[in-house]
Amino acid sequence: MYLDTIHKFAAAAEARAAAVRTSMPSFFVAAMMAGAYVGLGIILIFSVGAKVDPAYQKLIMGASFGIALTLVVFAGSELYTGLTMIMPIGWLCRRIGLADIGKVWTIGWIGNLAGTVLLALIFVAGGGGVLLSDGAPLLFKVASAKMNAPAFELIMRGILCNWLVCLAIWMANRTSSDTAKLGVIFWCLFAFIASGYEHSIANMTIFAIALLGEHPDTVSLAGMGHNLLWTTLGNTISGTLFMATAYWFASRPVVAANVADVNG
């Protein structure tokens, strides 16, 4: 049922491991682009959500966030949260080693962070738009809540978030229709934003812009580190266990049947 998709992601994992080994700067730049693309989505949803009635705010913001993963998937770039699913599939299929996973994840995460910070610097230097004027109370409120949330809650919300993000990437790779790809990306990202889940890379832009503005004491670098530690862990658990391992395991009977057929 899922074998073709498993093989596709295993090949993708092998290609990324080779890219990091042969041209780490190129992979780093691709990761920076992914961070910036997600950041553009964050800027958009906070801009459109700043003056919306709170009863509809999450719905409007969720409906606007599809641009983030659309840019990542269609333009091409390396998003850490997607790599948490792709790379373990490669290892489970014995196409790459654990060291490859560690290198790709590390460069991907740092590259995503660099991209979000660069975008935030450019955005703030350009005036900060609605986010640092009329929308500042919403930005600081969200940033503060994320930075001061309990670790366990951040992990759980991180798991739920990346389950949806990886499902969007998984489903987009199971169809050749661009319209279908756009549809699955829209619904999965709408669900995670409207439900209030935690995406470590999306949070990077929120925190970077908030810290560059005239922020309250509840917004701090320490709070940013606290959130990113636990949300990254939750995102990684989800991509690795709930997606990569689960779908690889679900495909094993098919693999066994194919081997049995070959052996007569």
Secondary structure per residue as TSV (DSSP state, phi and psi in degrees):
chain	resnum	aa	ss	phi	psi
A	1	M	-	360.0	-43.5
A	2	Y	-	-115.3	5.1
A	3	L	H	-62.4	-41.3
A	4	D	H	-61.0	-41.2
A	5	T	H	-69.1	-39.8
A	6	I	H	-59.1	-46.7
A	7	H	H	-64.1	-36.6
A	8	K	H	-63.8	-44.4
A	9	F	H	-72.5	-32.7
A	10	A	H	-63.0	-41.9
A	11	A	H	-65.0	-38.5
A	12	A	H	-64.4	-39.6
A	13	A	H	-63.8	-42.9
A	14	E	H	-61.8	-41.3
A	15	A	H	-65.1	-39.5
A	16	R	H	-69.8	-39.5
A	17	A	H	-61.7	-41.3
A	18	A	H	-66.4	-37.8
A	19	A	H	-63.5	-41.9
A	20	V	H	-67.4	-37.9
A	21	R	H	-68.2	-39.1
A	22	T	H	-95.3	-29.6
A	23	S	-	-151.4	72.8
A	24	M	H	-59.4	-41.3
A	25	P	H	-59.0	-38.1
A	26	S	H	-64.6	-43.1
A	27	F	H	-65.2	-38.1
A	28	F	H	-62.4	-42.7
A	29	V	H	-63.6	-40.6
A	30	A	H	-62.5	-36.0
A	31	A	H	-69.9	-38.2
A	32	M	H	-59.7	-41.2
A	33	M	H	-62.3	-41.4
A	34	A	H	-62.3	-43.0
A	35	G	H	-60.7	-41.6
A	36	A	H	-67.7	-39.1
A	37	Y	H	-63.4	-43.2
A	38	V	H	-64.6	-38.5
A	39	G	H	-62.1	-37.5
A	40	L	H	-61.7	-36.9
A	41	G	H	-66.1	-40.6
A	42	I	H	-63.2	-44.6
A	43	I	H	-59.8	-42.0
A	44	L	H	-61.7	-50.4
A	45	I	H	-69.0	-31.9
A	46	F	H	-75.4	-29.4
A	47	S	H	-68.8	-43.8
A	48	V	H	-79.9	-22.7
A	49	G	H	-91.9	-8.5
A	50	A	T	-58.4	-39.2
A	51	K	T	-115.6	16.8
A	52	V	S	-81.7	145.8
A	53	D	-	-52.9	129.4
A	54	P	H	-51.4	-28.6
A	55	A	H	-64.9	-26.3
A	56	Y	H	-115.3	0.3
A	57	Q	H	-58.9	-49.8
A	58	K	H	-66.4	-33.0
A	59	L	H	-65.8	-45.1
A	60	I	H	-66.0	-43.6
A	61	M	H	-66.6	-41.5
A	62	G	H	-63.9	-38.8
A	63	A	H	-70.1	-15.3
A	64	S	H	-99.6	-9.8
A	65	F	T	-85.6	-8.1
A	66	G	H	-57.5	-24.4
A	67	I	H	-58.0	-32.3
A	68	A	H	-60.6	-58.4
A	69	L	H	-74.7	-25.3
A	70	T	H	-60.8	-44.6
A	71	L	H	-64.7	-42.9
A	72	V	H	-61.0	-46.3
A	73	V	H	-75.0	-47.1
A	74	F	H	-81.7	-36.2
A	75	A	H	-79.7	-33.1
A	76	G	-	93.1	122.7
A	77	S	-	-175.5	176.4
A	78	E	-	-116.3	101.5
A	79	L	-	-97.8	126.5
A	80	Y	H	-53.5	-45.1
A	81	T	H	-63.8	-33.4
A	82	G	H	-71.0	-34.5
A	83	L	H	-66.4	-23.3
A	84	T	H	-67.7	-19.7
A	85	M	H	-95.7	-43.6
A	86	I	H	-65.0	-49.5
A	87	M	H	-66.7	-43.5
A	88	P	H	-61.4	-32.0
A	89	I	H	-62.3	-41.3
A	90	G	H	-61.3	-39.8
A	91	W	H	-70.0	-42.9
A	92	L	H	-62.9	-30.8
A	93	C	T	-88.5	5.9
A	94	R	T	62.1	36.2
A	95	R	S	-99.7	-20.9
A	96	I	S	-140.9	168.5
A	97	G	-	-102.3	171.1
A	98	L	H	-63.4	-33.6
A	99	A	H	-62.9	-36.0
A	100	D	H	-63.2	-41.5
A	101	I	H	-60.3	-47.6
A	102	G	H	-59.4	-43.4
A	103	K	H	-66.2	-46.8
A	104	V	H	-64.6	-44.7
A	105	W	H	-61.3	-45.0
A	106	T	H	-63.8	-50.0
A	107	I	H	-65.4	-38.4
A	108	G	H	-62.9	-46.2
A	109	W	H	-66.7	-46.5
A	110	I	H	-65.4	-39.9
A	111	G	H	-63.0	-42.6
A	112	N	H	-58.8	-43.9
A	113	L	H	-62.1	-44.8
A	114	A	H	-61.4	-40.2
A	115	G	H	-65.6	-40.4
A	116	T	H	-68.9	-39.4
A	117	V	H	-67.1	-42.4
A	118	L	H	-60.5	-45.3
A	119	L	H	-60.5	-44.4
A	120	A	H	-61.2	-41.9
A	121	L	H	-61.9	-44.1
A	122	I	H	-64.2	-43.9
A	123	F	H	-64.0	-45.2
A	124	V	H	-68.3	-38.7
A	125	A	H	-63.3	-27.0
A	126	G	T	-85.2	6.4
A	127	G	T	113.2	-16.6
A	128	G	-	80.7	1.4
A	129	G	T	50.2	-145.7
A	130	V	T	-69.2	-29.8
A	131	L	T	-60.5	-34.9
A	132	L	T	-107.2	16.1
A	133	S	T	-124.2	-104.3
A	134	D	T	-65.5	-28.2
A	135	G	T	-90.9	1.2
A	136	A	H	-58.6	-42.6
A	137	P	H	-57.6	-40.4
A	138	L	H	-66.4	-45.8
A	139	L	H	-58.9	-48.7
A	140	F	H	-69.6	-35.0
A	141	K	H	-62.8	-46.0
A	142	V	H	-67.2	-46.0
A	143	A	H	-60.3	-44.6
A	144	S	H	-63.2	-43.2
A	145	A	H	-63.5	-40.9
A	146	K	H	-67.9	-41.0
A	147	M	H	-70.6	-23.1
A	148	N	T	-112.9	11.5
A	149	A	S	-75.5	149.9
A	150	P	-	-61.5	146.2
A	151	A	H	-57.0	-44.4
A	152	F	H	-62.1	-41.6
A	153	E	H	-64.4	-39.4
A	154	L	H	-63.5	-40.8
A	155	I	H	-62.8	-47.2
A	156	M	H	-64.0	-42.8
A	157	R	H	-70.0	-28.8
A	158	G	H	-68.4	-38.4
A	159	I	H	-62.6	-48.7
A	160	L	H	-63.9	-39.4
A	161	C	H	-62.3	-54.2
A	162	N	H	-74.0	-18.9
A	163	W	H	-59.3	-45.3
A	164	L	H	-70.4	-41.0
A	165	V	H	-63.9	-45.3
A	166	C	H	-68.7	-32.5
A	167	L	H	-62.3	-39.8
A	168	A	H	-61.6	-44.7
A	169	I	H	-67.4	-42.5
A	170	W	H	-59.7	-50.2
A	171	M	H	-67.6	-36.8
A	172	A	H	-62.1	-29.2
A	173	N	T	-86.3	-4.6
A	174	R	T	-99.4	2.8
A	175	T	-	-133.3	147.7
A	176	S	-	-98.0	-1.2
A	177	S	-	-87.7	121.7
A	178	D	H	-64.4	-33.5
A	179	T	H	-63.7	-42.9
A	180	A	H	-65.1	-40.5
A	181	K	H	-58.3	-46.4
A	182	L	H	-61.5	-38.6
A	183	G	H	-64.6	-47.7
A	184	V	H	-68.4	-35.8
A	185	I	H	-64.0	-45.6
A	186	F	H	-58.1	-51.6
A	187	W	H	-67.3	-39.9
A	188	C	H	-68.0	-41.1
A	189	L	H	-73.8	-33.7
A	190	F	H	-59.3	-44.0
A	191	A	H	-63.3	-42.5
A	192	F	H	-75.1	-35.8
A	193	I	H	-71.0	-47.1
A	194	A	H	-65.0	-27.8
A	195	S	H	-87.4	-11.5
A	196	G	T	81.5	33.6
A	197	Y	-	-83.7	176.8
A	198	E	-	-117.2	116.7
A	199	H	-	-111.3	114.8
A	200	S	H	-57.4	-41.8
A	201	I	H	-73.0	-39.4
A	202	A	H	-62.2	-39.2
A	203	N	H	-63.0	-30.1
A	204	M	H	-57.0	-42.8
A	205	T	H	-68.6	-43.1
A	206	I	H	-55.3	-48.7
A	207	F	H	-68.6	-41.7
A	208	A	H	-62.1	-45.9
A	209	I	H	-67.2	-41.5
A	210	A	H	-62.4	-42.3
A	211	L	H	-69.7	-27.6
A	212	L	H	-80.4	-14.9
A	213	G	S	-92.6	-178.2
A	214	E	S	-82.1	80.8
A	215	H	-	-90.1	157.4
A	216	P	-	-74.5	170.8
A	217	D	T	-65.3	-21.7
A	218	T	T	-75.2	-7.4
A	219	V	-	-107.1	117.9
A	220	S	-	-149.9	164.9
A	221	L	H	-63.8	-37.2
A	222	A	H	-63.4	-40.2
A	223	G	H	-65.4	-37.7
A	224	M	H	-62.2	-46.3
A	225	G	H	-61.3	-42.1
A	226	H	H	-58.3	-49.7
A	227	N	H	-65.1	-47.9
A	228	L	H	-66.3	-32.4
A	229	L	H	-60.1	-52.6
A	230	W	H	-80.2	-33.1
A	231	T	H	-71.5	-36.7
A	232	T	H	-62.5	-41.4
A	233	L	H	-61.4	-46.5
A	234	G	H	-62.9	-44.4
A	235	N	H	-59.0	-41.4
A	236	T	H	-68.8	-42.4
A	237	I	H	-57.9	-45.5
A	238	S	I	-63.7	-51.9
A	239	G	I	-63.1	-38.3
A	240	T	I	-76.8	-48.5
A	241	L	I	-91.4	-51.0
A	242	F	I	-76.5	-21.3
A	243	M	I	-112.3	-66.1
A	244	A	I	-59.5	-56.3
A	245	T	I	-67.5	-41.0
A	246	A	H	-63.3	-47.0
A	247	Y	H	-73.4	-33.2
A	248	W	H	-63.2	-44.2
A	249	F	H	-65.5	-40.4
A	250	A	H	-64.1	-23.6
A	251	S	H	-88.5	-11.7
A	252	R	H	-60.1	-40.9
A	253	P	H	-58.9	-33.3
A	254	V	H	-68.1	-42.0
A	255	V	H	-62.5	-44.6
A	256	A	H	-62.8	-40.6
A	257	A	H	-64.3	-39.2
A	258	N	H	-65.0	-39.9
A	259	V	H	-65.2	-42.0
A	260	A	H	-61.9	-39.1
A	261	D	H	-64.7	-40.3
A	262	V	H	-67.1	-38.5
A	263	N	T	-78.6	-2.4
A	264	G	-	76.2	360.0
